[in-house]
Amino acid sequence: MADKTKNMEKRPLGIAIVAILMIVFGLAEVATGFTHQFFGIHTSESALFTYSGAAIGVFYVLAGLLTLTMRKWAAALAIILLALDIIGRIALTVTGLYPTDSFEQTFAIIVGTAIAAIFAIYIGWKWKSFR
């Protein structure tokens, strides 16, 4: 039993925090896809947004779960999923499914997309921590 504990590598706290935040933010995005409201921000109520928004949230959740594995292949896949999240957000904005009719809406979209990008950059920056 001691050998198992000795061989287990510790997950860096920063990576754990980022992974958990990705999971939480992804679940919030899935919920927003179905409710079309989140903290005063609204989205299109079309079926296209519902499924697209939920898919983007699932990408975010999966990226967080993959990051927790501490495997390089999983980190690479997490970065790809985060890139797809970013592309999806941009596509939803360009098509008008993420309305930009107020400062709050536009700010939320920009900040949310920037956070996803920062998470992807962070995972790449911590690449050597993955095995």
N, C-alpha and C positions, 0 to 999 in steps of 0.2 A: 504494500500500500504506500509506503514511504517513497518508493521508486516512482510511482505514478505522480505523486505530488511534486517530487523533485524534477521530473521531466516536463511537467506542465509549465508553459511559459505564461507570464503575466500579460494580460491585455493592457496596453497603455490607457490611462484614464481618459485622455483626450479622444482617442478613437472610440472608446466605449460611449462617451458622452455624445459624440457626433452620430454614432450609429443609433443610439436611443432617440435622439432628436429627429433623425430621418424617419424612424418608425412612427413616432408621435405625429410629426408633420404630415406624413403620408396618410395616416389614418384620418387626420383632420381633412385632408384633401379628398379622400374617398367620401367622407361624410358630406362635404361641401358639394361634391358631384351629385349627390342624391337630394340634398336639401336646398341647394342653390343659394344658401346664405351662410355666412361665417363672420361673426363679429361686425355686422353691419355692411359687409361687402357682399355684393350679389353677383350672380352669374346668369347666363341664359338658361331658361328652363326647357330648352329643347332636348330631345332624346340624344342627339349627337353630343351635346355637352355632357349630359349625364354619364354616358359611357366613356367618353374621352377623358373627362375630369377624374372619374373613378379609376381608369387605367393609369393615368399619370400618378395618382396617389398610390396605386399598387406598385408601380415602378419604384417609388420613393421608399415604401415599406420594404420591398425586396432588397433594395440597395442597402438599407440599414441592417437587415438580417444577414446579408452576405458579408458586410463589413465585420460583423461580430465574429465570423468564422476565423478571421485573421489569416486567411489563405490568399496568396497573390492572385490566383485565378479569380477568386470571388471578389477581390478588391477591383480587379480590372473590369469584371462584369458590373460591379456597382457603379463604377465611373461611367460605363456605357449607359446604364439605366438612368443615371442622373442627367447625362447628356440628352437622352430621349425625353426626360421630364422637361428640361429646358426648351427643347425644340417643340414639344407639345404645348407648353405654355405660350410660346411665341405664336404658334399656329392658331391657338384658340383666341389669342388677342387680335391677330391679323384678320381672322374671320369674323370678329365681333362677338364671339361666344363668351369671351371675357370682356365685358363692357369697360370702356375707359371714359365714361361720361362724367366722372368727378375726380378731383385730386386724390381722394381717399382710395378710389378704385385703382387708379393708375399707380399710386404709391405702393399699394399692396401687391400689385402684379410685379412691379420692379423689384421690390424688396424680397418677395418670395422667390423670384427667379434668381436673384443675386445670392440668396442663401443656398439654393441648390448648387449654384456654380462654386461657391466657397467650399461647400462640403466636398465636391469633386476634386477641387484643387488641394484641399487638406488631405484627402486620401492619397492623392498622388505624391504630395509632399512627404507623407509618412510611409511611403512605399517600402522602405527598408524594414519597417516594423512587421510587415506581413511575411509569412513563410511559404 
